[in-house]
Structure formats: C-alpha cells, structure tokens
C-alpha cells in the first residue's frame, strides 16, 4: 500500500482533511496490513487508520 500525502477522515463527528506526518503498520486486513496514520490538521495531530481514510 502506498501512503497518501493528504487524507480525508472522520474524527468524532467532524470531517477533517490533513497531511500524513507518520504511518506505521498495524493489524491485518484481507488485502494486507492496515496502517495507523498520524495526520496534521492545522497544527494539531490526529490519529486514524488508513482503512478509514480517503486520499485527497
């Protein structure tokens, strides 16, 4: 899997878009490993999973 530079994801009840600043493999999905992403949104870093994010 290629980690995108920017992603859209949901955090709580908010839709967010930001720049991926870190990624590490975690767990496995049927198509391969999932990735834990740290995403910078306006200077604040949020966690999400690659399987729950969309490249923008």
C-alpha positions in Angstrom: 0.0 0.0 0.0 1.2 3.5 -0.8 0.5 6.0 2.0 -1.1 9.1 0.5 0.3 12.6 1.3 -3.1 14.1 2.3 -6.2 12.3 3.5 -9.8 13.0 4.5 -11.1 11.2 7.6 -13.7 11.4 10.3 -12.7 12.2 13.8 -15.6 12.1 16.2 -18.4 13.9 14.4 -16.0 16.1 12.3 -14.9 15.5 8.7 -11.2 16.5 8.5 -8.5 16.9 5.8 -4.8 16.9 6.6 -1.2 15.9 5.8 0.0 12.5 6.9 3.1 13.0 9.1 3.7 9.4 10.3 2.5 5.9 9.4 3.1 2.5 10.9 1.7 -0.9 10.0 -0.8 -2.4 12.4 -3.0 -5.5 12.2 -4.0 -7.2 9.0 -6.9 -6.8 6.7 -7.9 -9.3 4.0 -5.9 -7.2 1.5 -2.8 -6.8 3.7 -1.7 -4.7 6.7 -3.7 -1.7 7.8 -1.7 1.4 8.7 -2.0 3.7 11.8 -1.7 7.3 10.5 -0.9 10.5 12.3 -2.5 13.4 10.4 -1.6 17.1 10.9 -4.7 19.3 10.6 -4.0 23.0 11.2 -1.1 22.2 13.5 -2.8 19.5 15.6 -2.0 15.8 15.0 -4.9 13.3 14.9 -4.8 9.5 14.7 -6.7 7.5 12.2 -6.4 4.2 10.3 -5.6 4.1 6.6 -8.7 1.9 6.1 -10.8 4.7 7.5 -9.2 7.5 5.5 -9.6 8.6 1.8 -6.7 10.0 -0.2 -7.3 13.6 -1.5 
